[in-house]
């Protein structure tokens, strides 16, 4: 069974930066993608970005392109989300997730991710 644990959330001022981490344990194989989603109260979980474990291919949401960077350290089984130039509208609970055997058409689809972390709160406010 795959377990995912996020960390790094907190309170930051507009324009500031945070780096989220997601440590994975369990599971086998290399054919999966790790993704970050975020969710505001009463709203659907929104795709932020994803990275393939095997080749490092990255997929970003338009809303964060140029500000957020997803990366991975396979040796540490960890995925990161570097968030720069944060805005109040980035305030949300951020989740990491894993999709097994992803294809291009499913990598942004939250319903295709079987494993989720517990989430970490990010608040952007002055």
C-alpha positions as CSV (number, residue, x, y, z in Angstrom):
1,X,0.0,0.0,0.0
2,X,1.3,3.4,-0.9
3,X,1.4,6.1,1.8
4,X,2.0,9.8,1.0
5,X,2.9,12.4,3.6
6,X,2.9,16.1,2.8
7,X,4.7,18.8,4.7
8,X,5.8,22.4,4.3
9,X,2.6,24.3,4.4
10,X,2.0,27.4,6.4
11,X,1.3,31.1,6.4
12,X,3.1,33.3,4.0
13,X,2.7,36.9,2.7
14,X,1.8,37.7,-0.8
15,X,4.8,37.5,-3.1
16,X,6.5,35.0,-0.8
17,X,7.6,31.5,-1.3
18,X,7.0,28.0,0.2
19,X,8.3,24.6,-0.7
20,X,6.0,21.6,-0.1
21,X,7.4,18.1,0.2
22,X,5.6,14.8,-0.3
23,X,7.4,11.6,0.9
24,X,6.1,8.3,-0.4
25,X,6.4,4.9,1.1
26,X,5.3,1.5,-0.1
27,X,4.4,0.5,-3.7
28,X,6.6,-1.0,-6.4
29,X,7.6,-0.2,-9.9
30,X,8.4,3.0,-11.8
31,X,5.4,3.5,-14.0
32,X,3.5,6.2,-12.1
33,X,3.1,9.9,-11.8
34,X,3.1,12.1,-8.7
35,X,0.9,15.1,-8.7
36,X,-0.1,18.1,-6.6
37,X,-3.7,19.2,-6.3
38,X,-5.3,21.9,-4.2
39,X,-8.7,22.4,-2.8
40,X,-10.6,25.4,-1.4
41,X,-13.6,24.9,0.9
42,X,-16.7,24.0,-1.2
43,X,-14.7,23.7,-4.4
44,X,-13.4,20.7,-6.4
45,X,-9.9,19.6,-6.1
46,X,-7.8,21.3,-8.7
47,X,-4.8,20.0,-10.6
48,X,-1.6,22.0,-9.9
49,X,1.2,19.9,-11.5
50,X,2.5,16.4,-12.0
51,X,5.7,14.6,-12.7
52,X,6.4,11.2,-14.1
53,X,8.6,9.0,-12.0
54,X,10.4,7.3,-14.9
55,X,11.4,10.2,-17.1
56,X,10.7,13.3,-15.1
57,X,8.2,14.7,-17.6
58,X,6.4,17.6,-16.0
59,X,2.8,18.9,-16.5
60,X,1.7,22.2,-15.1
61,X,-1.6,23.9,-14.7
62,X,-1.9,27.2,-16.5
63,X,-2.9,29.0,-13.3
64,X,0.5,28.3,-11.7
65,X,2.8,28.2,-14.8
66,X,5.9,30.2,-14.3
67,X,5.4,30.5,-10.5
68,X,5.3,26.9,-9.3
69,X,7.9,24.2,-10.0
70,X,7.5,20.5,-9.4
71,X,10.5,18.3,-9.0
72,X,11.4,14.9,-7.6
73,X,14.2,13.1,-5.8
74,X,13.8,9.5,-6.6
75,X,16.5,8.4,-4.2
76,X,14.4,10.0,-1.4
77,X,11.0,9.0,-2.8
78,X,10.1,12.6,-2.5
79,X,8.3,15.1,-4.7
80,X,8.5,18.8,-4.2
81,X,6.4,21.8,-5.1
82,X,8.3,25.0,-5.1
83,X,5.8,27.9,-4.9
84,X,7.0,31.4,-5.7
85,X,5.3,34.7,-6.2
86,X,2.4,33.4,-4.1
87,X,-1.0,35.1,-4.3
88,X,-3.9,35.1,-1.9
89,X,-5.8,33.0,-4.4
90,X,-3.2,30.3,-3.9
91,X,-4.6,29.7,-0.4
92,X,-5.8,26.1,-0.2
93,X,-5.1,22.7,1.2
94,X,-2.5,21.1,-1.0
95,X,-2.5,17.4,-1.6
96,X,0.0,15.1,-3.3
97,X,-1.2,12.0,-5.1
98,X,0.0,9.0,-7.1
99,X,-1.4,7.6,-10.3
100,X,-0.3,4.2,-11.5
101,X,0.4,3.8,-15.3
102,X,-0.6,7.3,-16.3
103,X,-1.3,8.3,-19.9
104,X,-1.3,11.8,-21.2
105,X,-5.1,12.1,-21.2
106,X,-5.4,11.1,-17.5
107,X,-2.5,12.8,-15.8
108,X,-4.6,15.9,-14.9
109,X,-7.6,13.9,-13.9
110,X,-8.0,13.7,-10.1
111,X,-10.3,10.7,-10.4
112,X,-7.4,8.6,-11.8
113,X,-5.3,9.1,-8.7
114,X,-5.7,6.2,-6.3
115,X,-3.4,7.3,-3.5
116,X,-3.6,10.6,-1.6
117,X,-1.8,12.3,1.2
118,X,-3.6,14.0,4.1
119,X,-3.0,17.5,2.8
120,X,-1.1,20.5,4.0
121,X,-2.6,24.0,4.5
122,X,-1.2,27.0,2.6
123,X,-2.4,30.4,3.6
124,X,-1.3,33.5,1.6
125,X,-2.2,36.6,3.5
126,X,-0.8,39.8,4.7
